[in-house]
Amino acid sequence: QIPTELGQLSRLMNVYAHNNLFTGTIPHTIGSLLNLYGLGLHENALTGSIPFSIGLCTKLRNCYLDRNQLSGTIAEGIYSLSRLADLRLRSNKLAGSISEKIGQLKSLELLYVDDNLLTSTIPREIGALGSRLEELHLQDNQFSGPLEVEISRLSRLKELYLSSNKLTGPIPVEWSDLKDLKQLFLASNELTGTIPIHITGMEFLVALQLQSNKLEGTLPTELGELFRLEYLHLEENKFQKQIPTEFGQLVHLEKLTLHSNKLSGQVPQDVCNLVTRNNLAEFITDCAGESSAVQCTCCSKCVR
């Protein structure tokens, strides 16, 4: 266990005890470390809740508590850490919601709370982190409700992971303001509506995952303007009609998965050229069988 006497080391600036076999709880005496800058207790077997006293460590900048067995809610004290830049709570058993006080963490650059048991909606106050937040990982939880429009205020965001939740409704048009976004993962939710054509405003997008939702309509030809795309996953939705010829402009594409939709017709030759002339190694459509909806001579895999 981590000894409670740790709190007596009042001049301590960094505690990194990660990747050990520590069990038991995080001692509440952690709040006595008023000069603490970095706290790394990740990859242990710690249990119990995050102590409220952590909020007394007002100089804390990096807090790594991920990959333990912590339970309870996200400690209210964490929302008092105004200098916090990197908060990682992923892969625990944390429940409850993210407080609206999250907007107080103005210095936050990375927020990883994925792979927990968090519920409720994503608080709109998260948009107040726009000046610095670059990576937001909320996937593999139980968040519900619509995609929060205020996320569009996170102007420096590069990674947005919301997959494997219970999120509903359309993709907000306002998200096209996320000009620096490189990775957008919204897979395995209950999203509806169409893909907004304004998504082309995300010109630096490298990976787009929208699979396993209830999206419909046609595939926007404008997706062909996302020239930096390497991974495009749109399978298991309700998309109709043909695969756009404009997809052939995505010369950096390595994976394109379009199966389990309602697409039909011949795969355009320009798209097939991505397989023969470029880097497209995985290309899957509904092209299995003699009477398949999609006719494809270049797919790496055909499904029915």
Buried (B, 14 or more C-beta within 10 A) or exposed (E): EBEEEBBEBEEBEEBEBBEEEBEEBBBBBBBBBEBBBBBBBBBBEBBEBBBBBBBBBEBBBBBBBBBBEBBBBBBEBBBBBEBBBBBBBBBBEBBEBBBEBBBBBBBBBBBBBBBBEBBBBBBBBBBBBBEBBBBBBBBBBEBBEBBBEBBBBBBBBBBBBBBBBEBBEBBBBBBBBBEBBBBBBBBBBEBBBBBBBBBBBBEBBBBBBBBBBEBBEBBBBBBBBBBBBBBBBBBBBEBEEBBBBBBBBBBBBBBBBBBBBEBBEBBBEBBBBBBEEBEBEBBBBBBBEEEBBBEBEBBBEBBE
